[in-house]
Amino acid sequence: MAGAPGAQATNLLEQAITQTQPCRSLKGKLDLGLTKVDLGIDNIDGIEVETLRIAVDGDAAEVSARGTLACKTSDNATFKGGSKRPWRRT
């Protein structure tokens, strides 16, 4: 059970990222040949935390994380699309 605290921390980080709704303001364009359609890519499709580092020094702590965030259009969108990008936060 040595890996459990790290797994719990990663799960909490994924939950915290989800709550901030990072995909909410993303936009995309779909090229239909004669015209382009704007897409609202506003739903989380997946979060993958690759590394999570926590450093504690007295009463101060620093957290950094790196991973991949995938966003997509809603399931009932007329035109579907998405984006998957690496991210890093400190």
Long-range contacts (C-beta under 8 A, 24 or more apart in sequence): 6-52, 9-52, 9-54, 10-49, 10-52, 13-49, 13-52, 13-65, 14-47, 14-49, 17-47, 17-69, 18-44, 18-47, 22-69, 22-71, 23-69, 23-71, 23-72, 26-71, 26-83, 28-81, 28-83, 30-79, 30-81, 37-79, 39-73, 39-77, 39-79, 39-81, 40-73, 40-74, 40-77, 41-71, 41-72, 41-73, 41-81, 41-82, 41-83, 42-71, 42-73, 42-74, 43-71, 43-72, 43-73, 43-74, 43-75, 44-69, 44-70, 44-71, 44-72, 45-70, 45-71, 45-72, 45-82, 45-84, 46-70, 46-84, 62-90, 63-90, 64-88, 64-89, 64-90, 65-89
